[in-house]
Amino acid sequence: MDKPTGKISEKAVALLYDQEKSAAPQVVASGSGLVAQKILQTARDAGVFIQEDPDLVELLAKVPVGEEIPEELYRSIADILAFVYLVNEKYKAEKDPQK
């Protein structure tokens, strides 16, 4: 996802991945300008990881909201998810070193 720059042309896409309900991540929000800013602010407020990748955002923005990402994007999204899971586990371990 893009970082807010104050430009009205910025874009953002939000994904949700529930392994029990779907085979692939799903686009749950997408927009540009003020909508993109709202998506990013909502993510920040919720403590959601934001990945800056303008090329990936352009591709994801073509996926209709409610649809799963296409297979061509699996690898890119899998790399991001793996990084997020790793960071989350490291954070949990640092927060509670006895686990």
C-alpha positions in Angstrom: 0.0 0.0 0.0 1.1 3.5 -0.6 2.1 5.9 2.1 0.2 9.2 2.2 2.0 12.0 0.5 -0.7 14.6 0.4 -1.2 14.0 -3.3 -4.8 13.4 -4.4 -3.6 10.8 -6.9 -2.3 8.3 -4.3 -3.9 4.9 -4.2 -4.4 2.2 -1.5 -5.7 -1.3 -1.4 -6.5 -3.3 1.8 -6.4 -7.0 1.9 -7.9 -9.6 4.2 -6.7 -13.2 4.4 -8.7 -15.7 6.4 -7.2 -19.2 5.6 -10.3 -20.9 6.9 -12.7 -19.0 4.6 -10.8 -18.4 1.4 -8.0 -19.8 -0.7 -6.3 -16.4 -1.2 -6.3 -12.9 0.2 -9.3 -10.8 -0.7 -9.5 -7.1 -1.6 -11.6 -5.5 1.1 -11.1 -1.9 0.2 -9.6 0.0 -2.7 -9.5 3.7 -3.7 -7.5 6.7 -4.6 -7.2 10.3 -3.3 -9.3 10.9 -0.2 -10.5 7.2 -0.1 -6.9 6.0 -0.1 -6.1 8.4 2.7 -9.0 7.0 4.7 -7.9 3.4 4.0 -4.4 4.2 5.2 -5.5 6.1 8.3 -7.9 3.3 9.2 -5.0 0.8 8.9 -2.7 3.0 11.0 -5.3 3.4 13.7 -5.8 -0.4 13.8 -2.0 -1.1 13.9 -2.1 -2.8 10.5 1.1 -3.2 8.6 1.3 -1.0 5.5 3.5 -2.1 2.6 4.5 0.6 0.2 4.7 -0.7 -3.4 3.2 1.5 -6.1 3.5 -1.2 -8.8 1.7 -3.8 -6.6 -1.0 -1.3 -5.7 -1.7 -0.6 -9.4 -2.2 -4.3 -10.0 -4.3 -4.8 -6.8 -6.4 -1.8 -7.6 -7.7 -3.7 -10.7 -9.2 -6.4 -8.5 -12.8 -5.7 -7.6 -13.6 -5.3 -3.9 -14.7 -8.6 -2.5 -12.7 -10.7 -4.9 -9.6 -12.8 -4.2 -6.3 -11.7 -5.6 -5.3 -13.3 -8.9 -2.8 -16.2 -8.9 -0.2 -13.9 -10.6 0.0 -11.9 -7.4 0.2 -14.8 -5.0 4.0 -14.7 -4.7 4.2 -11.0 -4.1 1.5 -11.1 -1.4 3.0 -14.3 0.1 6.4 -12.6 0.6 4.7 -9.7 2.3 2.6 -11.9 4.6 5.7 -14.0 5.5 7.5 -10.8 6.5 4.5 -9.6 8.6 4.1 -13.0 10.3 7.9 -13.0 11.1 7.7 -9.5 12.6 4.6 -10.4 14.6 6.3 -13.5 16.1 9.4 -11.5 16.9 7.3 -8.8 18.6 5.4 -11.4 20.6 8.7 -13.1 21.7 10.2 -9.8 22.8 7.0 -8.8 24.6 6.8 -12.1 26.5 10.3 -13.8 26.4 9.0 -16.9 28.4 6.9 -18.2 25.5 
